[in-house]
């Protein structure tokens, strides 16, 4: 059952203690929640013996760059994505989440120096107007899981509505879209949901809304003028996977207009070697352990290639049975697997980054052409 994150304690770096964004966030939490001032979250993590800290909210300053390219994986096709590191950690608690083994900082952390973030984005985008950026915020956190406390979308969306060479993607499993409905994005912002069948949501995504709730949130965003994306990543094998994923695809197209779905990504379960131990120790009843995984070219554990290809072929067939135009792409897979999944090499015409850019342009044009659209 989905529960919004409510901190039991708030830590504030002293250097941002007087920042207006800090005051704004504190104004949305109960006054009785203990507050503690710290010098630096990095130093606090080093000296702390606590590693469960999911109920601690840290308000900190981002000292490094906010905007970074997706690191990709050698030997696999990359989509040329960029992400904004505006927060780290996630409270949804998915059994397969690589943040369990990736982050040293176990605390829900928000970087409040938003003025530096917007200045950095303005500089990058203005200096490279001929390049189109697809930029997300869901790399190290769920884009909207802290939205009820931060209202971060209200700072990002107005900025991206003015950018001719970028689209913002907010990727989530939650239903926290109330703030988004205040804008008229007309295709300049993508809101996307990570999906799985309900039987997997219940066992592998314990603090996430069920499928119907996510699709209802997507429907509301589509009606407001957002582009909609869906990410089947990870696709998880279990005995009834065909029935579960086939019905999930059907439900998408029953609720969301195909012309507003900008892309659907497919990625089979994969994780770094050290995650195998973490999953077995923390989630011994997980369905992730039902199928064997083997080290891939990148060292990550993956399903055996014929199984991945079979799952991708079926997913592509089901989606194409609903819409011939929706852009489908594979996440971190080899060209050989692409050919097996699609029956051809869809990357021959142009690379994946270009195809995703064009998918965004097409959907933007359709929304702008709608009667009553805000130009």
C-alpha positions as CSV (number, residue, x, y, z in Angstrom):
1,X,0.0,0.0,0.0
2,X,1.4,3.4,-1.0
3,X,2.3,5.7,1.9
4,X,3.7,9.1,1.4
5,X,7.1,9.6,3.0
6,X,6.8,11.4,6.4
7,X,10.2,12.1,8.1
8,X,10.7,11.2,11.7
9,X,13.7,13.6,11.8
10,X,15.0,16.4,9.6
11,X,18.7,17.1,9.2
12,X,19.7,20.5,7.8
13,X,23.2,21.4,6.6
14,X,24.3,24.6,8.4
15,X,25.3,26.2,5.1
16,X,21.7,26.1,3.8
17,X,20.0,26.8,7.2
18,X,18.7,30.2,6.0
19,X,17.9,29.2,2.4
20,X,14.3,30.1,1.5
21,X,13.7,26.6,0.0
22,X,14.5,25.1,3.4
23,X,11.9,27.3,5.1
24,X,9.4,26.4,2.4
25,X,9.9,22.6,3.0
26,X,9.8,23.0,6.8
27,X,6.5,24.8,6.4
28,X,5.0,21.6,5.0
29,X,6.0,19.3,7.8
30,X,4.7,19.1,11.3
31,X,6.4,21.5,13.7
32,X,7.0,18.7,16.2
33,X,9.3,16.7,13.9
34,X,12.8,17.0,15.4
35,X,15.3,19.1,13.5
36,X,19.1,18.7,13.7
37,X,21.7,20.9,12.1
38,X,24.8,19.2,10.6
39,X,27.9,20.4,9.0
40,X,27.9,18.2,5.9
41,X,25.9,15.1,4.9
42,X,28.9,13.4,3.5
43,X,30.8,13.6,6.7
44,X,27.7,12.6,8.7
45,X,27.4,9.4,6.6
46,X,31.1,8.5,7.2
47,X,30.8,8.7,11.0
48,X,27.3,7.3,11.3
49,X,26.8,3.6,12.2
50,X,23.1,3.8,11.2
51,X,22.3,2.5,7.7
52,X,18.6,2.2,7.7
53,X,17.8,6.0,7.8
54,X,14.7,5.9,5.5
55,X,12.8,8.1,7.9
56,X,15.4,10.9,7.9
57,X,15.0,13.8,5.5
58,X,18.2,15.7,4.8
59,X,18.2,19.2,3.3
60,X,21.6,19.8,1.8
61,X,23.6,21.7,-0.8
62,X,24.7,20.1,-4.1
63,X,28.3,21.0,-4.5
64,X,28.9,19.1,-7.7
65,X,27.1,19.3,-11.0
66,X,23.4,18.8,-11.1
67,X,23.2,17.7,-14.8
68,X,25.0,14.5,-15.8
69,X,24.8,12.2,-18.8
70,X,23.5,8.7,-18.3
71,X,26.7,6.6,-17.8
72,X,25.3,3.9,-20.1
73,X,26.9,0.4,-20.3
74,X,29.7,-0.7,-22.6
75,X,28.6,-3.1,-25.4
76,X,25.0,-2.1,-25.0
77,X,22.9,0.6,-26.8
78,X,22.4,3.8,-24.9
79,X,19.6,6.3,-25.4
80,X,21.7,9.5,-24.8
81,X,19.7,10.6,-21.7
82,X,20.7,13.2,-19.2
83,X,19.5,13.4,-15.6
84,X,19.3,16.0,-12.9
85,X,20.6,14.9,-9.5
86,X,18.2,17.0,-7.4
87,X,17.7,14.3,-4.7
88,X,19.0,10.9,-3.7
89,X,17.4,7.8,-2.3
90,X,13.9,6.5,-2.6
91,X,11.3,5.2,-0.1
92,X,9.2,3.1,-2.5
93,X,11.3,0.1,-1.3
94,X,11.4,-2.1,-4.5
95,X,13.2,-5.4,-4.0
96,X,15.2,-4.9,-7.2
97,X,16.3,-1.3,-6.6
98,X,20.0,-0.9,-7.3
99,X,20.2,2.0,-4.9
100,X,20.3,-0.6,-2.1
101,X,23.9,-1.4,-3.2
102,X,24.8,1.8,-5.0
103,X,24.4,4.7,-2.5
104,X,26.5,5.2,0.5
105,X,24.1,7.7,1.8
106,X,21.0,5.9,3.2
107,X,19.0,9.1,3.9
108,X,16.3,10.8,1.8
109,X,18.3,13.8,0.7
110,X,17.0,16.9,-1.2
111,X,19.4,19.5,-2.6
112,X,17.9,22.9,-2.0
113,X,20.2,25.2,-3.9
114,X,17.7,25.2,-6.8
115,X,19.0,28.6,-8.1
116,X,22.3,26.9,-8.9
117,X,20.5,24.1,-10.6
118,X,18.5,26.4,-12.9
119,X,21.6,28.5,-13.6
120,X,23.5,25.4,-14.6
121,X,20.7,24.2,-16.9
122,X,20.4,27.7,-18.5
123,X,24.1,27.8,-19.3
124,X,24.2,24.3,-20.8
125,X,21.0,24.6,-22.8
126,X,21.8,28.2,-24.1
127,X,25.3,27.2,-25.2
128,X,24.1,24.2,-27.1
129,X,20.8,25.3,-28.8
130,X,21.4,23.0,-31.8
131,X,21.4,19.9,-29.5
132,X,18.1,18.5,-28.1
133,X,18.3,17.3,-24.5
134,X,16.0,14.7,-23.0
135,X,16.5,15.3,-19.3
136,X,15.0,13.3,-16.4
137,X,15.1,13.5,-12.6
138,X,14.5,9.8,-11.7
139,X,18.0,8.4,-11.8
140,X,18.8,8.4,-8.0
141,X,15.3,8.8,-6.7
142,X,11.7,8.7,-7.8
143,X,10.9,12.0,-9.4
144,X,7.7,12.6,-7.4
145,X,8.0,10.7,-4.2
146,X,8.9,13.8,-2.2
147,X,6.7,16.1,-4.2
148,X,4.2,16.7,-1.3
149,X,7.1,18.1,0.7
150,X,9.3,19.9,-1.9
151,X,7.0,20.9,-4.7
152,X,10.1,20.6,-6.9
153,X,8.1,20.2,-10.0
154,X,6.8,23.8,-9.6
155,X,10.4,25.0,-9.9
156,X,11.4,22.8,-12.8
157,X,8.3,22.8,-15.1
158,X,8.1,26.6,-15.7
159,X,11.8,26.6,-16.6
160,X,11.5,23.8,-19.2
161,X,8.3,25.3,-20.7
162,X,10.6,28.1,-21.9
163,X,13.3,25.9,-23.4
164,X,13.2,25.2,-27.2
165,X,15.8,22.5,-27.1
166,X,14.9,20.3,-24.1
167,X,12.1,18.1,-22.7
168,X,11.8,17.2,-19.1
169,X,10.8,13.7,-18.0
170,X,9.5,13.1,-14.5
171,X,9.6,9.3,-13.9
172,X,7.7,7.9,-11.0
173,X,5.8,5.0,-9.5
174,X,3.7,7.3,-7.3
175,X,0.4,9.2,-7.9
176,X,1.6,12.6,-6.7
177,X,0.6,14.6,-9.7
178,X,-1.6,17.3,-8.1
179,X,1.1,20.0,-8.5
180,X,1.6,19.0,-12.2
181,X,-2.0,19.6,-13.0
182,X,-1.6,23.4,-12.4
183,X,0.4,23.8,-15.6
184,X,-0.4,23.7,-19.3
185,X,2.6,21.8,-20.6
186,X,1.4,21.2,-24.2
187,X,4.0,18.5,-24.7
188,X,7.0,20.2,-23.2
189,X,7.1,17.8,-20.3
190,X,6.9,14.0,-20.1
191,X,5.4,12.3,-17.1
192,X,6.2,8.6,-17.1
193,X,5.4,5.6,-15.0
194,X,7.4,2.5,-14.2
195,X,4.9,-0.4,-14.5
196,X,4.6,-4.0,-13.6
197,X,1.6,-6.4,-13.3
198,X,-0.2,-6.1,-10.0
199,X,1.0,-9.5,-8.7
200,X,4.6,-8.2,-9.0
201,X,3.7,-4.7,-7.6
202,X,2.4,-6.5,-4.4
203,X,5.5,-8.6,-3.9
204,X,8.3,-6.5,-5.4
205,X,7.1,-2.9,-5.0
206,X,5.6,-3.0,-1.5
207,X,5.2,0.8,-1.0
208,X,4.0,1.7,-4.5
209,X,0.5,2.3,-5.8
210,X,-1.2,-0.5,-7.7
211,X,-1.4,-0.4,-11.5
212,X,-4.9,1.1,-11.8
213,X,-3.9,4.0,-9.5
214,X,-0.8,4.7,-11.6
215,X,-2.8,4.6,-14.8
216,X,-5.4,7.0,-13.3
217,X,-2.7,9.4,-12.5
218,X,-1.3,9.1,-16.0
219,X,-4.8,9.7,-17.4
220,X,-5.1,12.9,-15.4
221,X,-1.8,14.1,-16.7
222,X,-2.6,13.2,-20.3
223,X,-5.9,15.3,-20.1
224,X,-3.8,18.2,-18.8
225,X,-1.5,18.1,-21.9
226,X,1.5,16.1,-20.7
227,X,3.2,13.6,-22.9
228,X,3.1,10.2,-21.2
229,X,5.8,7.6,-21.1
230,X,5.9,4.1,-19.7
231,X,8.9,2.0,-18.6
232,X,8.7,-1.8,-18.2
233,X,12.0,-1.8,-16.5
234,X,12.6,-4.3,-15.0
235,X,10.6,-6.9,-16.7
236,X,10.6,-9.8,-14.3
237,X,10.1,-13.4,-15.2
238,X,7.6,-15.5,-13.2
239,X,5.5,-18.4,-14.3
240,X,2.5,-16.3,-15.3
241,X,4.5,-13.5,-16.8
242,X,2.8,-13.7,-20.2
243,X,-0.7,-13.2,-18.8
244,X,0.4,-10.5,-16.4
245,X,2.3,-8.3,-18.8
246,X,-0.2,-8.9,-21.7
247,X,-3.0,-7.6,-19.5
248,X,-0.9,-4.7,-18.3
249,X,-0.3,-3.6,-21.9
250,X,-4.0,-3.8,-22.6
251,X,-4.9,-1.7,-19.6
252,X,-2.5,1.1,-20.7
253,X,-4.2,1.6,-24.0
254,X,-7.6,1.4,-22.5
255,X,-6.9,4.4,-20.3
256,X,-4.3,6.5,-22.2
257,X,-4.6,7.9,-25.8
258,X,-1.9,6.3,-27.9
259,X,-1.1,9.6,-29.6
260,X,0.1,11.0,-26.2
261,X,2.3,8.1,-25.4
262,X,5.7,9.3,-26.4
263,X,7.7,6.2,-25.7
264,X,7.6,2.8,-23.9
265,X,10.9,1.3,-22.8
266,X,11.6,-2.4,-22.1
267,X,14.4,-3.6,-19.9
268,X,14.8,-7.0,-18.4
269,X,15.8,-7.5,-14.8
270,X,19.5,-6.8,-14.3
271,X,21.7,-5.7,-11.4
272,X,25.3,-5.6,-10.3
273,X,26.9,-8.7,-8.9
274,X,26.8,-7.5,-5.3
275,X,23.0,-7.0,-5.5
276,X,22.5,-10.7,-5.7
277,X,23.6,-11.1,-2.0
278,X,21.5,-8.1,-0.9
279,X,18.4,-9.4,-2.5
280,X,18.8,-12.9,-1.0
281,X,19.5,-11.5,2.4
282,X,16.7,-8.8,2.5
283,X,14.1,-10.3,0.2
284,X,14.3,-14.0,0.5
285,X,10.6,-14.5,-0.7
286,X,11.1,-12.3,-3.8
287,X,10.1,-13.6,-7.2
288,X,13.4,-12.2,-8.5
289,X,15.0,-15.5,-7.3
290,X,12.7,-17.7,-9.4
291,X,14.8,-17.6,-12.6
292,X,18.5,-18.0,-13.0
293,X,20.6,-14.9,-13.9
294,X,24.1,-14.9,-15.4
295,X,26.8,-12.3,-15.7
296,X,26.5,-10.3,-18.9
297,X,29.0,-8.4,-21.0
298,X,28.9,-5.6,-18.5
299,X,29.3,-7.9,-15.5
300,X,25.7,-7.3,-14.4
301,X,23.5,-10.3,-13.6
302,X,20.9,-10.8,-16.4
303,X,18.5,-13.4,-17.6
304,X,19.9,-15.8,-20.2
305,X,19.8,-14.1,-23.6
306,X,17.2,-16.4,-25.2
307,X,14.8,-15.7,-22.3
308,X,15.3,-11.9,-22.6
309,X,14.7,-12.0,-26.4
310,X,11.5,-14.0,-25.9
311,X,10.2,-11.6,-23.4
312,X,11.0,-8.6,-25.5
313,X,9.5,-10.1,-28.7
314,X,6.2,-10.7,-26.9
315,X,6.1,-7.3,-25.4
316,X,6.8,-5.6,-28.7
317,X,4.1,-7.8,-30.4
318,X,1.6,-6.9,-27.7
319,X,2.3,-3.1,-27.8
320,X,2.3,-3.1,-31.6
321,X,-1.1,-4.8,-31.5
322,X,-2.4,-1.8,-29.7
323,X,-0.5,0.9,-31.6
324,X,1.9,0.9,-34.6
325,X,3.2,4.4,-33.9
326,X,4.3,4.4,-30.2
327,X,8.1,4.5,-29.9
328,X,9.4,1.3,-28.3
329,X,13.0,0.9,-27.2
330,X,15.2,-1.4,-25.2
331,X,17.2,-0.2,-22.3
332,X,20.8,-1.3,-22.1
333,X,20.7,-4.2,-24.6
334,X,23.0,-5.2,-27.4
335,X,22.3,-4.7,-31.1
336,X,21.8,-8.5,-31.4
337,X,19.0,-8.5,-28.9
338,X,17.4,-5.5,-30.6
339,X,17.3,-7.5,-33.9
340,X,15.8,-10.6,-32.1
341,X,13.2,-8.5,-30.3
342,X,12.0,-6.5,-33.4
343,X,12.7,-9.0,-36.1
344,X,15.0,-6.4,-37.7
345,X,17.5,-3.8,-36.7
346,X,15.4,-0.6,-36.0
347,X,18.6,1.3,-35.3
348,X,19.7,1.2,-38.9
349,X,17.7,4.2,-40.0
350,X,19.3,6.3,-37.2
351,X,20.6,5.9,-33.7
352,X,18.4,5.5,-30.6
353,X,18.9,9.1,-29.3
354,X,17.7,10.5,-32.7
355,X,14.7,8.2,-32.7
356,X,13.6,9.3,-29.2
357,X,14.1,12.9,-30.1
358,X,11.9,12.5,-33.1
359,X,9.2,10.7,-31.1
360,X,9.1,13.7,-28.7
361,X,8.9,16.1,-31.7
362,X,6.0,14.2,-33.2
363,X,4.0,14.1,-30.0
364,X,4.7,17.7,-29.3
365,X,3.4,18.6,-32.7
366,X,0.2,16.6,-32.3
367,X,-0.6,18.3,-28.9
368,X,0.1,21.8,-30.3
369,X,-2.3,21.1,-33.2
370,X,-5.1,20.1,-30.9
371,X,-8.1,22.5,-30.8
372,X,-7.8,24.8,-27.8
373,X,-4.2,24.1,-27.2
374,X,-2.1,26.8,-25.5
375,X,0.6,28.0,-27.9
